[in-house]
Amino acid sequence: MTDAPPTGAVAVEARGFGWSYRGRERPALAGIELRLDPGALLLVVGPSGSGKSTLALALAGLIPHAIPGTWVGRLVVDGLDVAATPAPVIGERVGVVFQDPETGIVLDRVADEIAFGLENRGWELQQMRARVPEALALAGLAGFEGRRTANLSGGEQQRLAIAGALAPEPGLLVLDEPTANLDPPGMAAVFERLGALAARRDRTIVVIEHRLDAVLPIADRVLAIGADGRQLAFGPPDEVGASVAAELDRLGAWVPAAWHRYLARPVAVAAAGVPIRAPIGAAVGVPIGGPPGATGVGAVVARAADVTVPDRTVAAGPGRDILHGVSLEIRAGERVALVGPNGAGKSSLLFVLAGILRPSSGGVGVLDPGASPAGSPAASPALSHVSSPVPGPDGDAPLADPARMPPRRVPSALGLLFQDPEVGFVGRTVAAEVAAGGRASSGALLERFGLQGLADEDPYRLSRGEQRRLSVAAACASAPTLLLLDEPTYGLDRRATDAVVAMLDELRAEGQAQVVATHDPRLLPACHRVIALDIGRIAFDGSVAAFLAAPPYDPPDPWRAAAAGGVDPAVDR
Amino acid sequence: MSLLPPPLEPVRPGLLRTVAPVTRLTVAAVWLLVAFAGIDPRVPAILLVAAVASLVFLSGLPLAGSLRRLAPLVLAAGGIALLTLLVHPSRADPSVPALIDVGPLRITGPALAAALALALRLAVIAVSSLLVFGPSDTTTFADSLAQQWRVPDRFAYGTLAALRIAPFLAADWATGSAVRRLRGIARRGPAARVRDVGARLLALLVSAVRRGERMALAMDARGFDAGRRRSRFRPIRLGVRDLVVLVTGFAVAAVAAAAGTLPA
């Protein structure tokens, strides 16, 4: 494998390359200098908004040919100057996998979707018929030809995108956060495939990824970019780690475990013996495993009783439910992690608790603080006007059906953070978006989430990481009794993750109950309790420690491994 | 996780599933031309019988699902027919004998015929469109347009990509309603809701453009419409079955048209 790489893999070179999007003052990328030999794997690291995705678009020739803006310097792919070469000529050499695979799927069936790129390049029918199964096998999807693309899990869709990009045998494969939003088995499968592809060395690979620990061992080169889009370093992983690990840490980017030895302040301890930057979880001040009393700390603020939501898609077949007989209680001041494979029903359960998805049987109730004295939810009077409350046990307030709560009281009772931040936006500017929810000062919130410079921007024009931070800030603004979060840390750098967790902790200390649907194992230690879903049923409801000891999934290893990787970021310093 | 109902899909084998979509489209177009050519209700009646029979025996579509899909159109057709019945010009003409004449309600023979013909035509449109689009997926439809009718790929597959965005937009709308409720900006009362719709339509348009841009970027990245002649992964050839469907479909249209020329 150390021989000269087979023909096909291409060289990549950048000389002072930079790019500014039209209408934005600050360059998205500047001063990029790199040289990649054919067959090498480049890992791109940097904090949120540092222009990593912009580099992916430029390597594919979409910048500058399909996106308006200003180009600086040279970017050369396979000896061709990207800015001076027609986009299709660059495109024939490059396959791209975008952050969000779902919006890039054009066709209905898996085989057709893979063949789409081959048809566009004029392959013969016989060649296509031979290549489609090969490309699927390369991505770990052998035998998926006849499946419907819409029915694939998130992990499968992501691998479908990889297969589609690989099919035309590009000399350069660019992956932009290929494991964003995947469950641990899906993530493990993508990394396993990536490792196998890299070992073949028959194509050059560029990977943008926040989960650095999995990619660093197979990377030949690392490009580190700072928050302003300027290059910090380029070179072999260890050299880059030694020179910029501390800088990346300061900028709030994730730093891989292998680079922690380069950090200037291993387990820095302040005078009082308190770590300067406590690990997530410890920062929350909550003992792992939850406080005494096992089920929670305060009054019941939400309850689901025997909730069933049928799956009406044809492919599901009869009798398959999205949620089946789900019963749970959430208490004030409690943070519950909702985990499970893609498609287990996590989002659906959040939607049911928020009253926007109606169960076919069973009942849901949430506390309506508008109908009770502030600050003492447990002492609230009976809500006699509510049409179908789920009765609370003795000592607890009756709960209101979230779907029938008076609209103006909903924001103080419930908050929901959607998986796709864009769908939740209601404001024309970043500041208006945060102000729409209303209680807290929006200026302070913007600053906490590093959005102060973007107050007048259109929320839709932010980077994905910035959008995510904005949606969390907006959800925090109305400080509801029950906050439901769907993947709140997906795609965030370390600083933003810390900001989210610190904010959530403040709200929780005030008595807010939080349900966090997540694949991010780094969040588990910050939760009191884990509810694990599997195919619409509750497979586990108990302490975080008990969950990590025996994940209720088959095989349990990816879950355990992910959790093991998740505890480390700050603990081992 | 979508808040939308699932699409209608064939569940059984059927002759119409095995022919090229453009064949079905051609027959349906001829049927609609014939149905709208005259005023005799017997013409659309014959076509409707043929369309319903095709739906039941040849389309492979589930009947319950088809009926659910047709229900709003049937209601609309009924409403329009009722209106025609009540306001037909012959109502005011005393020389036309009334079938029913109770107080202000006066229904004449020509009014009944016109109402019936209108309702039947609308029903023919509704059932035929299910027959055209139901038996095969949209991909096959685009393939057939591009291969049989030489529709430019940019149009055929571009439309397909736009169709793929449609369910996202419907989901965006449903989610938007939920978001407005959760964020406390949902308005009560019909007038406020109507005002709200304007702002929300704008938001939906923004979302459509953005999703469209992302889809276009993804398609560009995969070499779509890059100036090279596309090859075909799913060749569609017209065969004997297409001939059978075309000939039978035209024959039904001819019979229906002939029925319209017979004395009442």
Chai-1 contact restraints between the chains, C-beta under 6 A:
chainA,res_idxA,chainB,res_idxB,connection_type,confidence,min_distance_angstrom,max_distance_angstrom,comment,restraint_id
A,A60,B,A221,contact,1.0,0.0,6.0,A-B,restraint_1
A,L62,B,L217,contact,1.0,0.0,6.0,A-B,restraint_2
A,A66,B,D220,contact,1.0,0.0,6.0,A-B,restraint_3
A,P88,B,A226,contact,1.0,0.0,6.0,A-B,restraint_4
A,G91,B,G223,contact,1.0,0.0,6.0,A-B,restraint_5
A,V96,B,A221,contact,1.0,0.0,6.0,A-B,restraint_6
A,T103,B,R214,contact,1.0,0.0,6.0,A-B,restraint_7
A,T103,B,M215,contact,1.0,0.0,6.0,A-B,restraint_8
A,G104,B,A218,contact,1.0,0.0,6.0,A-B,restraint_9
A,V106,B,A161,contact,1.0,0.0,6.0,A-B,restraint_10
A,L107,B,T139,contact,1.0,0.0,6.0,A-B,restraint_11
A,D108,B,D137,contact,1.0,0.0,6.0,A-B,restraint_12
A,D108,B,T139,contact,1.0,0.0,6.0,A-B,restraint_13
A,D112,B,T139,contact,1.0,0.0,6.0,A-B,restraint_14
A,A115,B,F233,contact,1.0,0.0,6.0,A-B,restraint_15
A,G117,B,R222,contact,1.0,0.0,6.0,A-B,restraint_16
A,G117,B,G223,contact,1.0,0.0,6.0,A-B,restraint_17
A,E119,B,R230,contact,1.0,0.0,6.0,A-B,restraint_18
A,E119,B,S231,contact,1.0,0.0,6.0,A-B,restraint_19
A,E119,B,F233,contact,1.0,0.0,6.0,A-B,restraint_20
A,N120,B,G223,contact,1.0,0.0,6.0,A-B,restraint_21
A,N120,B,F224,contact,1.0,0.0,6.0,A-B,restraint_22
A,N120,B,R230,contact,1.0,0.0,6.0,A-B,restraint_23
A,R121,B,G223,contact,1.0,0.0,6.0,A-B,restraint_24
A,G122,B,R228,contact,1.0,0.0,6.0,A-B,restraint_25
A,G122,B,R229,contact,1.0,0.0,6.0,A-B,restraint_26
A,G122,B,S231,contact,1.0,0.0,6.0,A-B,restraint_27
A,W123,B,S231,contact,1.0,0.0,6.0,A-B,restraint_28
A,M128,B,F233,contact,1.0,0.0,6.0,A-B,restraint_29
A,R312,B,P6,contact,1.0,0.0,6.0,A-B,restraint_30
A,T313,B,P6,contact,1.0,0.0,6.0,A-B,restraint_31
A,V314,B,P6,contact,1.0,0.0,6.0,A-B,restraint_32
A,V314,B,E9,contact,1.0,0.0,6.0,A-B,restraint_33
A,S347,B,M1,contact,1.0,0.0,6.0,A-B,restraint_34
A,S348,B,M1,contact,1.0,0.0,6.0,A-B,restraint_35
A,I356,B,A178,contact,1.0,0.0,6.0,A-B,restraint_36
A,P407,B,R181,contact,1.0,0.0,6.0,A-B,restraint_37
A,P407,B,A186,contact,1.0,0.0,6.0,A-B,restraint_38
A,V410,B,R181,contact,1.0,0.0,6.0,A-B,restraint_39
A,V410,B,L182,contact,1.0,0.0,6.0,A-B,restraint_40
A,V410,B,G184,contact,1.0,0.0,6.0,A-B,restraint_41
A,P411,B,G184,contact,1.0,0.0,6.0,A-B,restraint_42
A,L416,B,L182,contact,1.0,0.0,6.0,A-B,restraint_43
A,V423,B,T175,contact,1.0,0.0,6.0,A-B,restraint_44
A,G424,B,V179,contact,1.0,0.0,6.0,A-B,restraint_45
A,V426,B,R183,contact,1.0,0.0,6.0,A-B,restraint_46
A,V426,B,I185,contact,1.0,0.0,6.0,A-B,restraint_47
A,A436,B,R183,contact,1.0,0.0,6.0,A-B,restraint_48
